[in-house]
Amino acid sequence: MIRLDELGEVTTFAEVARRFAGADWLTSFLETEDLNDPETNGIVVPRIVNASVRCEDTIKSGRGPWAVVIDGDLETSGDLVCRTNDYLSSALVVTGDVRARNMRFAASARVEIKGDLIVGGGLGIVSGAWGDGGAVLVARSCEAALVLLDGTTCVDADRCRRTVVCGARGWTEFTPDIHDHATFDEVFEPTVFDADGSVDYDRVMSLANAGHSALKPEVEDRLRQGKGLASRAALNWLASDSRSQALMALGDDASMAVLVELLAERGHSVSIESLARSVRAMRGVRLGGPAPGT
């Protein structure tokens, strides 16, 4: 495991302000110093990572408070876990894209990703909890099988509409697909519930790491189809079929059209635009950049 709050070089908030003057995330990041009382919370020592981070381990933060800027991308084949002890306000800013197996943010962790957040090649889990303590996630877009939030936590991502979201109706940043706790027994697999009958976020992430969904298959298919997304079975077939892999490698509009037809022959309905974004997520291509193969 890699400690998030030990990455990069120790710096000062004044140096962060000088170096990133004019950045739209700067004010929020600098607030981290004022939100923590040195006598009770400890002194926040900011850190800057001056390059992209690429590794194969889970990246996990400490108890807080911490403040980290990664000036580049963050890519790991493990999970990204940003959480703190109660009310130890902390901040992570990534100026590029984030790719991880799954992501979790909780308590007083504020995470801002200026690029795209992609977990599990588009089939991972993003979970957030204890937003009343300050937890929040901001990203340009979010590609995941499920965004799972408690009733006090929000996500602000322009394309969160492409992801199945479980959360509260009170947030204007997104429209939840699953919002009523009374329906949880109907939509989630029985194995995700703890002894008290609540959804256990660790169990949800364990299922995702094993390649399984926390949602019942028929529920996930219905929700993804309603949003114009390829089903999990369709994406798994694309990843295993040699002809499909060749077409995905080309990545142009003509190849996407052939893939849509091949999926339709197998009973999977998906738009070319949605499929193109799913292919980019699976292949590690920037979602905001040119199509793969161009």
Residue pairs with C-beta under 8 A, 6 or more apart in sequence:
1 57
1 58
1 59
1 60
1 78
2 55
2 57
2 58
2 59
2 60
2 76
3 59
3 60
3 61
3 62
4 59
4 60
4 61
4 62
4 66
4 68
4 80
4 81
4 82
4 92
5 47
5 61
5 62
5 64
5 66
5 68
5 90
6 47
6 62
7 47
7 49
7 53
7 68
7 70
8 47
8 48
8 49
8 50
8 68
8 69
8 70
9 47
9 48
9 49
9 50
10 45
10 46
10 47
11 46
11 47
11 48
12 46
13 30
13 32
13 33
13 46
13 67
15 48
16 26
16 29
16 30
16 46
16 48
16 69
17 26
17 30
19 48
20 26
20 69
25 93
25 112
25 114
28 91
28 110
28 112
29 46
29 67
29 69
29 91
29 93
29 112
31 89
31 91
32 44
32 46
32 65
32 67
32 89
32 90
32 91
32 110
33 44
33 46
33 67
35 65
35 89
35 134
36 42
36 43
36 44
36 65
36 88
36 89
41 64
41 65
41 87
41 88
41 89
42 65
42 88
44 65
44 66
44 67
44 90
45 66
45 67
46 67
46 68
46 69
47 66
47 67
47 68
47 69
48 68
48 69
48 71
49 68
49 69
49 70
49 71
49 72
50 71
50 72
51 71
51 72
52 70
52 72
52 73
52 74
52 75
52 96
53 59
53 70
53 72
53 73
53 74
53 75
53 76
54 73
54 75
54 76
55 75
55 76
55 77
55 78
56 76
56 77
56 78
57 76
57 78
58 76
58 78
58 79
58 80
58 81
58 101
59 74
59 76
59 78
59 79
59 80
59 81
59 100
60 79
60 80
60 81
61 81
61 82
61 83
61 84
61 90
61 92
61 109
63 84
63 85
63 88
64 84
64 85
64 88
64 89
64 90
64 107
64 108
64 109
65 84
65 88
65 89
65 90
65 108
66 84
66 90
66 91
67 90
67 91
67 92
68 91
68 92
68 93
69 93
69 95
70 92
70 93
70 94
70 95
70 96
71 95
72 94
72 95
72 96
73 94
73 96
73 97
73 98
73 99
73 115
74 80
74 94
74 96
74 97
74 98
74 99
74 100
75 97
75 98
75 99
75 100
76 99
76 100
76 101
77 100
77 101
78 100
78 101
79 100
79 101
79 102
79 103
79 104
79 205
79 209
80 98
80 100
80 102
80 103
80 104
81 103
81 104
81 105
82 90
82 92
82 103
82 104
82 105
82 106
82 109
82 111
83 104
83 105
83 106
83 107
83 109
83 135
84 90
84 106
84 107
84 108
84 109
84 133
85 107
85 108
86 107
86 108
86 133
87 107
87 108
87 133
87 134
88 107
88 108
89 108
89 110
89 134
90 108
90 109
90 110
91 109
91 110
91 111
91 112
92 109
92 110
92 111
92 112
93 112
93 113
93 114
94 111
94 112
94 113
94 114
94 115
95 114
95 115
96 114
96 115
97 113
97 115
97 116
97 117
97 118
97 286
97 287
98 113
98 115
98 116
98 117
98 118
98 139
99 118
99 119
99 284
100 119
100 124
101 119
101 120
101 124
101 208
101 209
102 119
102 120
102 124
102 125
102 126
102 127
102 205
102 208
102 209
103 117
103 119
103 124
103 125
103 126
103 127
103 137
103 144
104 126
104 127
104 128
104 201
104 205
105 111
105 127
105 128
105 135
105 136
105 137
106 127
106 128
106 129
106 130
106 135
107 129
107 130
107 133
107 134
107 135
108 130
108 133
108 134
108 135
109 134
109 135
110 134
110 135
110 136
111 136
111 137
111 138
112 137
112 138
112 139
113 137
113 138
113 139
113 140
114 140
115 139
115 140
115 286
115 288
116 139
116 140
116 141
116 142
116 143
116 286
116 287
116 288
117 126
117 137
117 139
117 140
117 141
117 142
117 143
117 144
117 157
118 124
118 143
118 144
118 281
118 287
119 125
119 126
119 143
119 144
120 144
120 145
120 208
121 281
121 282
121 284
122 143
122 144
122 145
122 235
122 278
122 281
122 282
123 144
123 145
123 208
123 211
123 232
123 235
124 144
124 145
124 208
125 144
125 145
125 146
125 147
125 148
125 204
125 205
125 208
125 214
126 137
126 142
126 144
126 146
126 147
126 148
126 155
126 163
127 147
127 148
127 149
127 201
127 204
127 205
128 135
128 136
128 137
128 147
128 148
128 149
128 150
128 153
128 154
128 155
129 135
129 149
129 150
129 152
129 153
129 201
130 150
130 152
130 153
131 149
131 150
131 152
131 153
131 154
132 152
135 153
136 153
136 154
136 155
136 156
137 154
137 155
137 156
137 157
138 155
138 156
138 157
139 155
139 156
139 157
140 157
140 158
140 159
140 288
141 157
141 158
141 159
141 160
141 162
141 287
141 288
142 155
142 157
142 159
142 160
142 162
142 163
143 159
143 162
143 163
143 277
143 278
143 281
143 287
144 163
145 163
145 164
145 208
145 213
145 220
145 232
146 163
146 164
146 165
146 166
146 204
146 208
146 213
146 214
146 215
147 155
147 160
147 163
147 164
147 165
147 166
147 167
147 174
148 166
148 167
148 199
148 201
148 204
148 214
149 155
149 165
149 166
149 167
149 168
150 167
150 168
151 167
151 168
151 170
152 168
153 167
154 167
154 171
154 173
154 174
155 165
155 167
155 173
155 174
156 173
156 174
157 173
157 174
159 287
160 173
160 174
161 174
161 175
161 227
162 227
162 229
162 274
162 277
164 177
164 178
164 215
164 220
164 223
164 224
164 227
165 174
165 175
165 176
165 177
165 178
166 176
166 177
166 178
166 179
167 174
167 176
167 178
167 179
168 176
168 179
169 176
169 179
177 223
177 226
177 227
178 184
178 187
178 223
184 193
184 199
186 216
186 219
187 215
187 216
187 219
188 199
188 214
188 215
188 216
189 207
189 212
189 213
189 214
189 215
189 216
191 203
191 207
192 199
192 200
192 203
192 204
192 207
192 214
193 199
193 200
193 203
194 200
194 203
199 214
203 214
204 214
207 213
207 214
208 214
213 220
213 232
215 223
217 232
220 231
220 232
221 231
221 232
221 233
224 230
224 231
224 232
225 231
225 269
228 270
228 271
228 274
229 270
229 274
229 278
230 238
230 263
230 268
230 270
230 274
230 275
230 278
231 268
231 270
233 268
234 263
234 266
234 268
234 270
235 278
235 282
237 244
237 263
237 266
237 268
238 244
238 245
238 248
238 259
238 263
238 279
238 282
239 245
239 282
243 262
244 259
244 262
247 255
247 256
247 258
247 259
248 255
248 259
248 279
248 282
248 283
248 292
249 283
249 292
249 293
250 292
250 293
251 276
251 279
251 280
251 283
251 285
251 291
251 292
251 293
251 294
252 291
252 293
252 294
253 272
253 276
253 291
255 293
256 272
256 275
256 276
256 279
257 272
259 275
259 279
260 270
260 271
260 272
260 275
263 269
263 270
263 275
270 278
276 291
277 287
279 285
279 292
280 286
280 287
280 291
280 292
281 287
283 292
285 291
285 292
